[in-house]
Amino acid sequence: MAKKSQINRDNRRKALIKRHAARRAELRKKLNDPSVSVEEKIAVQQAFAKLPRNSCPTRLNNRCNVSGRSRGYYKKFGISRIALRELALAGQLPGMRKSSW
């Protein structure tokens, strides 16, 4: 089980990303526009720097919904490999069964 502080930190990051998504998209659009002057692009970069660091989507970690584990995460299921195995062996994931060949 991951520390509650790590899970809470990622939840706060999710909220911050959601709150600043529109502003970031607007700034990104200006930055990628070829008709914008260099001075304006520098101003846009400074505006990016003023945004909270944790509002950047790349700082978000995927975490298991069961244990909070950040490594071995399966995006399709939203859980880690360990939780996936435990739930599959317990028969709680429909369509999953232990492989044998």
N, C-alpha and C positions, 0 to 999 in steps of 0.2 A: 504494500500500500504506500503510495506516495504521501509526502507530507501535506497536510491540509494547507499550509502556507503556499506551497507550489501550485496546488489546484486553485486556490483563491487568487493568486497572482495571475494565472492564465485567464481566469474568469474576468478579472478587472481589465486585462489586455483586450479580451474580446469586446467588452463594452466600449473601451476607448477607441478601438478600431472602427466599430460601428458608428460612434459619435462623430469621428473625424473623416469618415469615408468620402462624403460629398466634397469637403474642402480639399482633400488630397486629390480627388479625381479632377477637380477644377484646376488646381495648380499643375498637375501632370499634363493636362490638356494644353495649358499655356506653354509649358516647358517644351513640349514636343511640336509646337506650332512653328513652322519655318519662317512665317512672316513676322514673328515677334523679334524685336531688336535685342541686342546683346545686353543692354542695360536693364531691360525689362526681365530678361531671363535671370540675371543676377539677383534682381529683386525677388523673383519667384523662388529662387534657391534659398534666399534669406528667409522667406516666408515658410518654406519647408523646414528650415532649421528651428523656427520658433514653435512649430508643432511639437507636441509631446513625443518623446522617443518611442514610447510603447504604442503609439497609434499607427506604427508601420506594420502592415500585415505579415512581413517576414519574421517578426519577432515572436509570433504566436507559435506555440508548440501544440501538436496534436496529442491529446491525452486519452487514455482508456476511460470509458464511462463507468467501468466497474471498479478498477483499482487505482486509477489516476496515473498509471505507468506511462511514460513518454516514449519509451523505446519499444520496438517490435509492434508498432501500431498498424492495424489493418483498417484502412479508410473505409472500405466497403461495409465493414461491420461496426466500426466505431469503438473497437476494443483491442486490447493487446493480444499477442499470440498466446500468452499463458491463459488469459481469461477465455479466449476462444476455445482452446483445448479443453479446459475444465467444463465449459458450458456444453460443448459438443459431446463430450463423454457422458455428461449427465442427461443428454437427450433434450436439452432446452433450446437448441437451435434447429429449427425445422429444415430438413433436407440435408443435414450434415451427419456423416457417420465416419467411423474410423476406417481408414483405408487398409486394404490388405491385398497383396499380389504374390 
